[in-house]
């Protein structure tokens, strides 16, 4: 999995740890977040290729998080910032 950047968002530390280990062993760059607010901060630098999201994560729930993330990505690309990979 060449240069695959994955963000795991889940309030359960054990879930984050297990998924992170499995994906890292496959050569992925993995970041984790416990809640949606932390996840949005991580996306500013990581520009993930894929987000694995617990749809009932604390903070913004699933679809609200996706809408906010899309808005931020759109804003970044409109403003000439780096595009997500």
C-alpha angles and dihedrals in degrees: 000000000000116000094338111166114200130186117200114201114188134131090220110089092200092056091049091049097048095046091045092052093049094047095043089053087056091055099259124141104236132192125177136207131189096210141014096261092055089045093055090052091050092051090061090071105019100050090199123219088209136017119204103200134185098223091218097048117148116268113021109018121228106285094034089053091050091050092050093047092050091049091052093047090048091050092049094051093044091051092051095253122144115295120235112260 
